[in-house]
């Protein structure tokens, strides 16, 4: 997590103060207005219900704000086996989540000089032959690795992959590190490709 990220718990302080103020106002009203102490009156029951609802909403928002977003980073697990053109190959992409909320998003994987294939059991979404969406879902902190299947086109000197994160509506996430490109280079002597090292880039 970047050092510049503000602790989300500090953002909940105004809600906590508002909660105490509301409680104090309610206690003052109960002390100064004796009629409010008669809990069997319908009017009083309505006042109690409205006040309880207000406190619940304030407490809920305070909790949501204190949890903050989920921090997402990702990297690749390089394949150790040679990559050959016109054959099915694969490598793994790993996403890491740090946070207390549920986080759902897609890893969008695009490529050049190759065709991507679906892992149907994992609910991948095919955009076209050179792009797929890989779903990730976290309930709190965790780590998940999923495969990327591809076939290298014939007679190409290199293959490039371009990963990115696509947020789902309502999912509060913040990407802290990312990869701009994953590259496979041809070795003419063997006719195979090897995956080059790809270092994560921290988000400033």
C-alpha positions in Angstrom: 0.0 0.0 0.0 1.5 3.4 -0.9 2.7 5.5 2.0 0.7 8.4 0.8 -2.7 6.6 1.3 -4.6 8.2 4.2 -5.9 5.9 7.0 -9.6 5.6 6.2 -10.4 5.4 9.9 -9.7 9.1 10.2 -12.5 9.8 7.7 -15.0 8.2 10.1 -14.3 10.7 12.9 -17.0 13.2 11.8 -19.6 10.4 11.8 -18.6 9.2 15.2 -18.8 12.8 16.6 -22.2 13.2 14.9 -23.4 10.0 16.6 -22.4 11.2 20.0 -24.0 14.6 19.4 -27.3 12.9 18.4 -27.2 10.7 21.5 -26.6 13.8 23.7 -29.5 15.7 22.1 -31.8 12.8 22.6 -30.8 12.5 26.3 -31.3 16.2 26.8 -34.7 16.0 25.3 -35.7 13.0 27.5 -34.5 14.9 30.6 -36.2 18.3 29.8 -39.5 16.9 28.4 -41.2 14.6 30.7 -43.8 13.7 28.2 -41.2 11.9 26.1 -40.6 9.5 28.9 -44.0 7.9 28.5 -43.0 5.2 26.1 -46.5 3.8 25.6 -47.6 6.9 23.6 -47.8 6.3 19.9 -46.2 9.7 19.2 -43.3 8.8 21.5 -42.9 5.4 19.9 -42.7 7.1 16.5 -40.0 9.5 17.8 -38.0 6.6 19.2 -38.2 4.8 15.9 -37.1 7.8 13.9 -34.2 8.5 16.2 -33.1 4.8 16.2 -33.2 4.9 12.4 -31.0 8.0 12.3 -28.5 6.5 14.7 -28.4 3.3 12.6 -27.7 5.2 9.4 -25.0 7.2 11.0 -23.3 4.1 12.4 -23.6 2.3 9.1 -21.9 5.1 7.2 -19.2 5.4 9.9 -18.4 1.7 9.5 -18.3 1.9 5.7 -16.0 4.9 5.7 -13.7 3.4 8.3 -13.2 0.3 6.2 -12.1 2.4 3.2 -11.5 0.9 -0.3 -9.9 -2.5 -1.1 -6.3 -2.1 -2.3 -5.6 -4.2 -5.4 -2.2 -5.2 -6.9 -1.4 -7.8 -9.4 1.5 -9.7 -11.1 2.2 -12.7 -13.2 3.5 -16.2 -12.6 5.9 -16.9 -15.5 5.6 -20.2 -17.3 8.7 -22.2 -17.0 8.0 -24.3 -20.0 8.9 -23.3 -23.6 6.2 -21.5 -25.5 5.6 -22.7 -29.1 3.6 -21.1 -31.9 0.3 -22.8 -32.9 0.1 -24.7 -29.6 -2.0 -24.0 -26.5 0.2 -22.3 -23.8 -0.6 -20.6 -20.5 0.7 -18.4 -17.7 -0.9 -17.3 -14.4 -2.0 -13.9 -13.3 -2.2 -13.2 -9.5 -4.3 -10.6 -7.9 -3.8 -9.5 -4.3 -6.4 -7.7 -2.2 -5.9 -5.8 1.0 -9.1 -4.5 2.7 -12.1 -5.3 4.7 -14.8 -4.9 2.1 -16.0 -7.2 -0.7 -14.1 -6.4 -3.9 -15.2 -7.6 -7.4 -13.5 -6.7 -10.6 -12.3 -8.0 -14.0 -8.7 -8.4 -15.1 -8.9 -7.4 -18.8 -6.1 -9.2 -20.7 -5.4 -8.0 -24.2 -2.6 -9.3 -26.5 -0.8 -8.8 -29.8 0.4 -11.6 -32.1 -1.6 -14.3 -30.3 -5.1 -15.6 -29.8 -6.6 -15.8 -26.3 -8.7 -18.8 -25.2 -11.4 -19.1 -22.6 -11.4 -21.0 -19.4 -15.1 -21.7 -19.5 -15.3 -23.1 -16.0 -14.0 -19.9 -14.5 -16.6 -17.7 -16.2 -14.1 -15.8 -18.4 -15.7 -13.3 -20.8 -14.5 -13.3 -24.4 -14.3 -9.7 -25.8 -12.7 -10.9 -29.1 -9.8 -13.2 -30.2 -7.2 -10.9 -28.6 -9.0 -9.8 -25.3 -10.7 -11.6 -22.4 -12.1 -10.5 -19.1 -11.1 -12.6 -16.1 -13.4 -12.2 -13.0 -11.9 -11.8 -9.5 -13.9 -11.6 -6.3 -12.6 -11.1 -2.7 -14.4 -11.0 0.7 -11.7 -9.1 2.6 -8.0 -9.6 2.1 -6.6 -12.5 0.0 -4.7 -13.7 -3.0 -6.0 -15.5 -6.2 -4.2 -16.9 -9.2 -6.0 -17.6 -12.5 -4.6 -19.0 -15.8 -4.4 -17.2 -19.1 -4.6 -19.5 -22.1 -3.2 -18.5 -25.5 -1.9 -19.6 -28.9 1.0 -17.8 -30.5 0.4 -16.8 -34.1 2.7 -18.3 -36.8 5.8 -16.4 -37.9 5.9 -13.7 -35.3 9.1 -12.6 -33.4 7.4 -11.6 -30.1 4.1 -11.7 -28.2 2.8 -9.0 -26.0 0.1 -9.0 -23.3 -1.5 -5.9 -21.8 -3.3 -6.4 -18.5 -5.6 -3.8 -16.8 -8.3 -3.7 -14.1 -11.9 -3.0 -14.9 -14.0 -2.1 -11.8 -17.5 -3.4 -11.4 -20.3 -1.0 -10.5 -20.4 -0.4 -6.7 -17.1 -2.0 -6.0 -14.8 0.3 -4.0 -11.2 -0.6 -5.1 -7.9 1.2 -5.5 -5.1 -0.2 -7.7 -1.8 0.2 -6.0 0.6 -1.6 -8.5 0.1 -2.7 -12.0 1.9 -4.2 -15.1 1.9 -2.3 -18.4 3.1 -5.1 -20.6 4.1 -8.8 -20.5 6.4 -9.8 -23.3 7.4 -13.2 -24.8 10.5 -13.2 -27.1 11.4 -15.7 -29.8 14.6 -17.7 -29.6 15.4 -18.6 -33.2 17.7 -21.5 -32.3 14.9 -23.5 -30.6 11.9 -21.9 -32.3 10.3 -21.3 -28.9 9.4 -18.2 -27.0 10.4 -17.2 -23.4 8.5 -14.9 -21.1 10.6 -11.9 -20.1 10.6 -10.6 -16.5 7.8 -8.0 -15.8 8.1 -5.8 -12.8 5.1 -4.3 -11.1 4.9 -0.5 -11.3 3.7 1.3 -8.2 0.9 3.8 -8.6 2.1 7.3 -7.4 
